[in-house]
Amino acid sequence: MFSWLVMHVIGALPVWVWIVLALVGGAGYFFSGLIFAFLPFLLAYKEPFKIACVAICLGSTFMCGGAGVTAIWQEQIKEANARIAVAEAKSKETNIVIQKEYVDRIQTVKQIEVQIQERIVKDATKIDAVCKVAPEAIADLNAAAMPRSKK
């Protein structure tokens, strides 16, 4: 919950706010001697004021550094998103090429199957006439069993 508070509420402030607060804390610590010299009735608050000024200066410096790191991360996120967009575009192009290649291979396989089936029908009379295994039947079966490739 605290990180959400820091990121969304305090992180919404511009960086210059943290720089100004760091300068105010440093100036408050530096000028605390003069302030309490002219206002002696507040002398009891001198040490707590110095501690508060140091805390403000250190906290603001920390938040300024955090804002810088956040800016670096945001820039890296933008660069990564740009690389992702380029990769998605290339992926779409590659998928189209792969799809076309797949369709071409399926069409080639279908053509080879039709050719082999036609040869089997044509050679069926030769095969059935002698009741022996004809060389055409062996060639047809071998052709059907071979891996298909583009010719």
Backbone bond lengths (Angstrom), bond angles and torsions (degrees), N, CA, C in turn:
res aa  C-N    CA-C-N  psi(-1)  N-CA   C-N-CA  omega(-1)  CA-C   N-CA-C  phi
1 M - - - 1.446 - - 1.530 110.30 -
2 F 1.334 116.05 -39.05 1.456 119.33 -178.79 1.529 110.93 -65.72
3 S 1.327 116.06 -39.39 1.469 117.88 179.97 1.525 110.81 -65.11
4 W 1.340 116.85 -35.07 1.456 119.81 176.59 1.524 109.42 -64.04
5 L 1.321 116.99 -42.96 1.464 121.42 178.82 1.521 110.58 -60.32
6 V 1.315 115.77 -45.83 1.465 119.88 -179.25 1.527 110.60 -64.75
7 M 1.325 117.15 -45.30 1.463 120.27 -175.25 1.523 113.15 -70.55
8 H 1.325 118.15 -38.27 1.455 119.82 -172.11 1.524 114.52 -99.93
9 V 1.281 117.71 -28.16 1.460 119.02 -179.07 1.523 110.07 -97.64
10 I 1.310 116.86 -59.30 1.465 120.32 -178.68 1.522 110.54 -73.69
11 G 1.337 117.36 -34.17 1.459 120.83 -179.54 1.515 113.50 -69.15
12 A 1.341 117.35 -14.74 1.462 120.49 179.34 1.527 111.74 -77.06
13 L 1.319 117.01 -14.67 1.463 119.94 179.32 1.524 110.00 -73.40
14 P 1.331 116.44 145.02 1.469 118.45 178.07 1.535 111.05 -69.88
15 V 1.310 116.56 159.55 1.464 122.43 -175.75 1.528 111.23 -63.32
16 W 1.315 117.32 -34.19 1.460 119.21 -176.51 1.522 111.95 -63.10
17 V 1.344 118.74 -24.27 1.466 121.32 177.73 1.524 109.64 -63.66
18 W 1.333 116.86 -41.61 1.456 120.05 -178.92 1.526 110.94 -69.51
19 I 1.314 116.58 -35.63 1.471 119.55 178.01 1.527 110.11 -66.20
20 V 1.325 116.50 -44.43 1.472 120.63 179.32 1.529 110.16 -62.52
21 L 1.339 117.96 -43.79 1.463 120.45 179.19 1.523 111.40 -63.62
22 A 1.325 118.10 -37.96 1.462 120.81 177.34 1.525 110.11 -64.07
23 L 1.322 116.91 -42.36 1.473 120.32 178.04 1.524 111.40 -66.20
24 V 1.321 116.99 -39.32 1.478 120.29 178.45 1.525 109.92 -64.74
25 G 1.337 117.71 -42.55 1.466 120.41 178.19 1.511 111.82 -63.25
26 G 1.319 116.65 -43.09 1.468 120.16 178.34 1.521 111.95 -65.91
27 A 1.330 116.19 -42.78 1.468 119.52 178.99 1.524 110.82 -66.79
28 G 1.344 117.26 -37.60 1.462 120.43 177.63 1.512 111.67 -62.82
29 Y 1.328 116.64 -40.89 1.466 119.80 177.67 1.527 110.25 -66.74
30 F 1.331 116.51 -43.73 1.466 120.84 -177.61 1.533 111.64 -64.58
31 F 1.335 115.96 -42.57 1.465 119.37 -176.19 1.526 113.51 -92.77
32 S 1.315 118.36 7.48 1.467 119.88 -178.89 1.527 112.06 -63.35
33 G 1.320 117.50 -32.49 1.478 120.56 177.37 1.518 111.09 -62.68
34 L 1.322 117.17 -42.98 1.463 120.81 -179.86 1.531 111.75 -70.22
35 I 1.319 115.36 -40.41 1.463 119.52 -177.72 1.518 110.19 -62.37
36 F 1.327 116.53 -47.15 1.458 119.62 -176.72 1.528 112.56 -79.05
37 A 1.333 117.76 -15.77 1.470 119.53 175.32 1.530 109.75 -72.60
38 F 1.348 116.77 -35.94 1.464 120.04 -179.68 1.528 112.56 -86.18
39 L 1.310 116.64 -17.12 1.458 121.02 179.66 1.532 108.87 -122.16
40 P 1.325 118.39 74.60 1.470 120.76 -173.75 1.538 113.57 -66.64
41 F 1.330 118.46 -20.96 1.469 119.33 179.71 1.534 111.79 -72.76
42 L 1.338 117.88 -11.96 1.474 122.36 176.42 1.529 112.16 -101.79
43 L 1.324 117.32 12.01 1.464 121.51 -174.41 1.531 112.40 -60.69
44 A 1.301 117.96 -27.27 1.465 121.28 179.48 1.531 110.91 -67.64
45 Y 1.322 118.17 -21.10 1.471 122.23 -178.20 1.528 113.55 -96.13
46 K 1.347 116.91 6.86 1.456 120.18 -175.57 1.535 111.83 -62.98
47 E 1.320 117.92 -52.08 1.474 120.84 -177.60 1.533 111.72 -65.95
48 P 1.358 119.91 -45.88 1.462 117.77 176.20 1.528 112.75 -60.70
49 F 1.351 117.22 -33.95 1.465 121.13 177.79 1.522 110.46 -65.26
50 K 1.331 117.46 -43.44 1.465 120.87 178.43 1.532 110.61 -62.69
51 I 1.333 116.18 -43.60 1.468 119.84 179.75 1.526 110.22 -62.93
52 A 1.342 116.12 -41.50 1.467 119.75 178.66 1.530 110.75 -64.35
53 C 1.330 116.73 -40.69 1.473 119.92 178.80 1.528 111.37 -63.76
54 V 1.334 117.15 -42.04 1.466 120.73 177.90 1.533 109.63 -63.93
55 A 1.340 116.88 -42.92 1.470 120.56 179.53 1.530 110.94 -62.84
56 I 1.341 116.34 -42.61 1.467 119.83 178.53 1.524 110.70 -63.92
57 C 1.313 116.74 -42.79 1.464 120.72 -179.79 1.529 111.09 -64.23
58 L 1.325 117.44 -46.58 1.459 120.56 -179.19 1.536 111.38 -68.37
59 G 1.324 116.61 -43.22 1.469 119.66 179.19 1.515 112.03 -63.22
60 S 1.310 117.19 -41.23 1.463 120.75 179.29 1.529 111.11 -67.91
61 T 1.328 116.55 -38.31 1.459 120.04 176.94 1.530 110.12 -63.88
62 F 1.336 116.07 -41.39 1.467 120.91 177.35 1.525 110.70 -61.07
63 M 1.327 117.53 -46.48 1.461 121.15 -178.71 1.533 111.48 -67.48
64 C 1.320 116.89 -34.13 1.472 120.15 176.78 1.529 109.71 -64.44
65 G 1.336 116.33 -42.46 1.462 120.30 175.84 1.520 111.54 -63.41
66 G 1.331 116.21 -41.11 1.459 120.09 177.57 1.510 111.98 -63.04
67 A 1.326 116.50 -38.39 1.470 119.85 177.70 1.526 110.54 -65.04
68 G 1.328 116.68 -36.96 1.460 120.43 177.12 1.517 111.85 -65.12
69 V 1.327 115.94 -43.27 1.462 120.02 178.68 1.526 110.19 -64.78
70 T 1.330 116.77 -41.30 1.460 120.76 177.96 1.523 110.80 -61.49
71 A 1.324 116.58 -40.48 1.470 120.22 177.96 1.532 110.66 -62.69
72 I 1.328 116.50 -40.31 1.471 120.22 178.52 1.524 110.03 -63.69
73 W 1.336 116.33 -44.88 1.464 119.82 179.40 1.521 111.17 -63.64
74 Q 1.308 117.91 -41.18 1.464 120.73 179.20 1.529 110.63 -62.83
75 E 1.315 117.36 -38.59 1.464 120.92 177.73 1.530 110.30 -65.47
76 Q 1.323 116.75 -41.42 1.459 120.02 178.26 1.530 110.98 -65.72
77 I 1.319 116.97 -35.47 1.464 120.75 176.86 1.521 110.29 -64.47
78 K 1.334 117.08 -42.84 1.464 120.30 178.18 1.531 110.95 -62.00
79 E 1.342 116.46 -42.91 1.465 119.92 178.52 1.522 111.12 -64.10
80 A 1.336 116.77 -41.66 1.461 120.25 178.78 1.531 110.85 -64.38
81 N 1.330 117.45 -40.63 1.465 120.49 177.65 1.522 111.06 -63.52
82 A 1.326 116.78 -37.33 1.469 119.67 177.08 1.530 110.48 -65.09
83 R 1.346 116.79 -42.29 1.469 120.00 177.72 1.532 110.74 -64.81
84 I 1.321 116.71 -37.24 1.464 120.29 178.24 1.519 110.46 -64.32
85 A 1.334 116.90 -42.36 1.470 120.21 179.26 1.524 110.71 -61.90
86 V 1.335 117.36 -42.37 1.470 120.93 178.08 1.527 109.95 -63.87
87 A 1.329 117.09 -43.16 1.466 120.38 -179.70 1.527 110.96 -65.31
88 E 1.325 117.64 -37.95 1.462 120.20 177.90 1.528 110.97 -65.27
89 A 1.332 116.58 -39.73 1.467 119.52 178.31 1.535 110.07 -64.25
90 K 1.325 116.92 -44.60 1.466 120.24 178.08 1.523 110.32 -63.93
91 S 1.316 116.36 -37.53 1.463 120.31 179.29 1.520 111.30 -63.81
92 K 1.327 117.35 -40.29 1.460 120.29 178.19 1.519 110.55 -63.70
93 E 1.340 116.44 -43.08 1.462 119.98 178.74 1.530 110.80 -63.29
94 T 1.317 116.20 -43.29 1.458 120.52 -179.91 1.519 110.84 -65.86
95 N 1.326 117.11 -39.25 1.470 120.18 178.19 1.525 111.47 -62.81
96 I 1.331 116.34 -36.61 1.468 119.40 177.34 1.526 110.17 -65.15
97 V 1.325 117.27 -43.38 1.466 121.32 178.88 1.527 110.01 -63.79
98 I 1.329 116.49 -43.80 1.468 120.26 -179.92 1.528 110.33 -63.63
99 Q 1.319 116.28 -42.76 1.474 120.16 179.44 1.526 110.54 -61.19
100 K 1.344 116.91 -42.79 1.465 120.59 178.76 1.526 110.31 -63.62
101 E 1.319 116.36 -43.99 1.469 120.18 178.89 1.525 110.44 -62.54
102 Y 1.307 117.34 -41.04 1.472 121.83 179.11 1.531 110.60 -62.14
103 V 1.325 116.41 -45.60 1.472 120.21 179.30 1.527 109.98 -63.34
104 D 1.332 117.07 -41.33 1.467 119.78 178.60 1.530 111.37 -62.29
105 R 1.312 117.00 -41.65 1.467 119.59 -179.54 1.528 110.93 -67.65
106 I 1.318 116.82 -40.70 1.471 119.59 177.79 1.522 109.68 -62.03
107 Q 1.327 116.84 -42.05 1.463 120.68 179.29 1.531 110.21 -63.92
108 T 1.309 118.36 -40.60 1.463 121.90 178.56 1.529 110.63 -63.57
109 V 1.347 115.92 -43.26 1.461 119.64 179.12 1.525 110.32 -62.14
110 K 1.326 116.93 -42.98 1.479 120.45 179.05 1.528 110.51 -62.38
111 Q 1.331 117.67 -41.90 1.461 120.48 179.16 1.522 111.48 -62.56
112 I 1.322 117.22 -42.95 1.463 120.89 179.61 1.527 110.23 -64.59
113 E 1.356 116.46 -41.35 1.470 119.75 178.07 1.525 111.15 -60.88
114 V 1.314 116.56 -43.08 1.472 120.05 179.85 1.527 110.08 -64.30
115 Q 1.330 117.33 -42.21 1.458 120.22 179.34 1.524 111.39 -62.33
116 I 1.337 116.44 -43.28 1.471 119.54 -179.31 1.530 110.21 -67.07
117 Q 1.335 117.58 -41.09 1.465 120.36 178.20 1.530 111.08 -62.57
118 E 1.320 117.24 -38.96 1.468 120.32 177.75 1.529 111.12 -65.06
119 R 1.328 116.64 -39.83 1.471 119.39 178.46 1.519 110.94 -66.82
120 I 1.339 116.66 -37.75 1.468 119.56 178.51 1.526 109.84 -63.95
121 V 1.340 117.20 -43.32 1.466 120.40 178.48 1.530 109.87 -63.85
122 K 1.311 118.17 -41.68 1.468 122.60 -179.01 1.530 110.86 -66.73
123 D 1.325 116.38 -39.81 1.459 120.48 -177.10 1.527 112.70 -87.87
124 A 1.310 119.30 -1.61 1.470 121.87 -177.41 1.517 111.66 -62.97
125 T 1.305 117.59 -38.12 1.474 119.54 -179.57 1.529 111.02 -66.33
126 K 1.309 119.04 -38.66 1.462 122.69 177.41 1.529 110.27 -65.95
127 I 1.334 115.02 -39.81 1.465 119.51 -177.98 1.532 109.77 -68.13
128 D 1.329 117.30 -45.04 1.458 121.41 -176.93 1.533 112.31 -74.29
129 A 1.309 119.97 -24.97 1.466 122.59 -173.68 1.521 112.12 -67.12
130 V 1.280 119.52 -39.97 1.449 122.25 -172.69 1.532 111.89 -101.14
131 C 1.307 117.95 -18.14 1.465 124.09 -175.90 1.522 111.15 62.14
132 K 1.262 116.53 25.08 1.457 122.55 173.08 1.518 106.89 -116.91
133 V 1.276 115.56 161.29 1.464 118.89 176.89 1.518 107.32 -78.95
134 A 1.304 113.51 112.32 1.459 119.54 -177.59 1.527 109.37 -81.56
135 P 1.327 116.01 153.65 1.462 118.93 177.92 1.528 111.94 -61.18
136 E 1.331 117.36 -28.04 1.458 119.96 178.17 1.528 110.53 -65.94
137 A 1.344 117.49 -37.70 1.460 120.90 179.84 1.515 110.63 -65.51
138 I 1.320 115.65 -41.54 1.470 119.61 178.49 1.527 109.72 -64.22
139 A 1.323 117.17 -43.42 1.466 120.78 178.79 1.523 111.05 -62.84
140 D 1.351 115.60 -40.79 1.469 118.96 179.33 1.527 111.36 -65.87
141 L 1.323 117.04 -43.09 1.454 120.04 179.08 1.528 111.52 -65.91
142 N 1.323 115.49 -40.35 1.465 118.68 177.44 1.536 111.18 -63.68
143 A 1.332 114.75 -41.56 1.478 118.43 179.29 1.535 110.67 -64.01
144 A 1.334 116.74 -35.66 1.469 120.28 179.94 1.524 110.56 -70.55
145 A 1.323 117.29 -29.96 1.464 120.53 -176.32 1.524 112.98 -87.77
146 M 1.299 117.95 -13.52 1.464 120.84 -177.62 1.516 111.41 -71.85
147 P 1.340 116.77 146.91 1.464 118.73 173.78 1.507 110.43 -63.84
148 R 1.307 115.33 141.65 1.462 119.63 -174.88 1.535 109.59 -90.42
149 S 1.286 114.02 137.21 1.462 120.20 174.86 1.514 107.84 -142.84
150 K 1.336 114.20 164.29 1.462 118.72 179.00 1.515 109.94 -67.54
151 K 1.296 115.99 139.00 1.459 120.45 177.69 1.501 109.61 -113.08
